[in-house]
Amino acid sequence: MTNTAQATRVIPAKPEDVWETMTSREGMKEYMMGADVETDWRVGGPIVMRGEVKGKPFEDHGQVRSFLPNRRLSYTHISGSAPDKVRLVTFELCPKAGVTEVTVTQENLNGRVQPEDIEHKADYEKTWAMMLEGLEKAVAH
C-alpha cells in the first residue's frame, strides 16, 4: 500500500485564474474550508493555517517547498494536533484546451508508510476532492 493520497479535478478556467485563486488569501479561505492562511509563498518561508473544524480551533504549520506560478506549488503540513507527522502537499496545474486540470497530492514524509495513512487514505482523498470542488467554485466568483 501507498501513503500517498491524490485527487484531481478539471476546472473550467485558465491556469492563471486558478493560480490566482489558489494563492490569494481570499481564494484560499474559500477552498480551504474557511481557514485563514498566512504565507508570502517564498520557497523556504513559513505557511500557517488557522481555523475551526467541527467547532474546534486549529493551527497548522509548514514550509513552502516549491512555487512555480501557474504550474506547481507545494508545502509541508504539520497539524497542530499531530506535530510528529509531516506531510507534503503538492498542487499541480495542467492546462488543457481552455480548462485546467488540478491535481493535489498528499504524501507522508515520515520515512515509512504509516498504518493510519493507509487507513485514512480514502478520507484524505475525499477531503481533497471537496477542497478542489471549493476551488472551482472560488475561481468562478
Wavefront OBJ file of the C-alpha trace (Angstrom):
o trace
v 0.000 0.000 0.000
v 0.999 3.584 -0.540
v 0.972 6.516 1.827
v 0.043 8.972 -0.936
v -3.461 10.422 -1.305
v -4.416 12.155 -4.527
v -7.390 13.984 -6.040
v -7.856 15.592 -9.464
v -10.451 17.987 -10.841
v -10.867 19.729 -14.185
v -11.734 23.387 -13.604
v -13.267 25.384 -16.481
v -10.815 28.295 -16.261
v -7.360 29.350 -17.427
v -4.388 28.285 -15.274
v -3.690 31.944 -14.405
v -7.178 32.352 -12.922
v -6.949 29.082 -10.996
v -3.491 30.053 -9.723
v -4.646 33.499 -8.586
v -7.456 31.940 -6.549
v -5.235 29.150 -5.180
v -2.642 31.569 -3.866
v -4.715 34.553 -2.707
v -5.827 34.901 0.918
v -9.476 35.282 -0.085
v -9.417 32.356 -2.507
v -7.631 30.097 -0.042
v -10.150 30.912 2.679
v -12.922 29.766 0.312
v -11.440 26.432 -0.720
v -9.522 25.661 2.497
v -12.825 25.313 4.394
v -12.686 28.772 5.926
v -9.099 28.598 7.190
v -7.013 31.761 7.254
v -3.721 31.071 5.500
v -0.666 33.237 6.036
v 2.337 32.931 3.741
v 4.355 35.005 1.307
v 4.872 31.931 -0.946
v 8.651 32.362 -0.752
v 10.349 28.966 -1.092
v 11.669 28.098 2.365
v 9.248 30.529 4.004
v 6.552 29.609 6.526
v 2.900 28.819 5.903
v 0.392 28.938 8.768
v -3.247 27.795 8.579
v -5.740 28.741 11.283
v -9.396 27.906 11.526
v -12.015 25.648 13.051
v -13.008 22.058 12.339
v -16.215 20.806 13.937
v -16.155 23.760 16.343
v -12.566 23.184 17.492
v -9.867 25.726 16.670
v -6.680 24.553 14.952
v -3.344 25.994 13.910
v -1.220 24.078 11.423
v 2.239 24.987 10.175
v 4.571 24.179 7.340
v 7.148 25.442 4.911
v 6.789 26.408 1.256
v 8.769 23.887 -0.820
v 8.031 24.966 -4.401
v 6.292 27.856 -6.136
v 6.192 27.813 -9.931
v 3.455 30.280 -10.974
v 0.559 28.779 -12.932
v 2.160 25.305 -12.705
v 3.043 23.918 -9.284
v 3.208 24.712 -5.596
v 3.995 22.560 -2.611
v 4.367 22.929 1.122
v 4.911 20.772 4.149
v 1.987 20.430 6.525
v 2.272 19.738 10.226
v -1.029 19.533 12.074
v -1.197 21.162 15.493
v -2.957 18.009 16.690
v -0.267 15.647 15.303
v 3.054 17.529 15.389
v 5.070 14.351 14.813
v 3.550 13.768 11.359
v 4.917 15.737 8.416
v 3.118 15.662 5.086
v 3.965 17.228 1.744
v 1.029 18.772 -0.127
v 1.561 19.452 -3.840
v -0.782 21.184 -6.280
v -0.071 20.756 -9.993
v -1.872 22.640 -12.755
v -2.077 21.275 -16.277
v -3.723 23.420 -18.986
v -5.979 21.537 -21.402
v -7.986 23.190 -24.204
v -9.497 26.077 -22.235
v -9.677 24.273 -18.883
v -7.178 23.472 -16.141
v -6.650 20.056 -14.594
v -5.622 20.453 -10.959
v -4.092 17.532 -9.090
v -3.352 17.646 -5.371
v -1.124 15.026 -3.784
v -0.539 14.466 -0.065
v 2.490 12.402 0.913
v 3.726 11.270 4.299
v 7.322 12.454 4.842
v 7.951 10.441 7.999
v 10.064 7.934 6.121
v 7.815 4.910 6.012
v 4.208 4.046 5.363
v 2.128 4.815 8.432
v -0.820 2.474 9.137
v -3.116 5.432 9.830
v -2.251 6.962 6.426
v -3.349 3.765 4.690
v -6.417 3.534 6.909
v -7.388 7.177 6.258
v -6.266 7.469 2.617
v -9.866 7.434 1.299
v -10.813 10.145 3.826
v -7.859 12.309 2.773
v -8.800 11.875 -0.893
v -12.439 12.747 -0.170
v -11.360 15.885 1.700
v -9.028 16.990 -1.110
v -11.769 16.323 -3.680
v -14.109 18.591 -1.658
v -11.407 21.248 -1.475
v -10.866 21.087 -5.250
v -14.623 21.470 -5.721
v -14.406 24.523 -3.459
v -11.507 25.831 -5.542
v -13.607 25.527 -8.692
v -16.438 27.488 -7.042
v -13.998 30.124 -5.772
v -12.488 30.561 -9.251
v -15.992 31.095 -10.674
v -16.650 34.018 -8.265
l 1 2 3 4 5 6 7 8 9 10 11 12 13 14 15 16 17 18 19 20 21 22 23 24 25 26 27 28 29 30 31 32 33 34 35 36 37 38 39 40 41 42 43 44 45 46 47 48 49 50 51 52 53 54 55 56 57 58 59 60 61 62 63 64 65 66 67 68 69 70 71 72 73 74 75 76 77 78 79 80 81 82 83 84 85 86 87 88 89 90 91 92 93 94 95 96 97 98 99 100 101 102 103 104 105 106 107 108 109 110 111 112 113 114 115 116 117 118 119 120 121 122 123 124 125 126 127 128 129 130 131 132 133 134 135 136 137 138 139 140 141
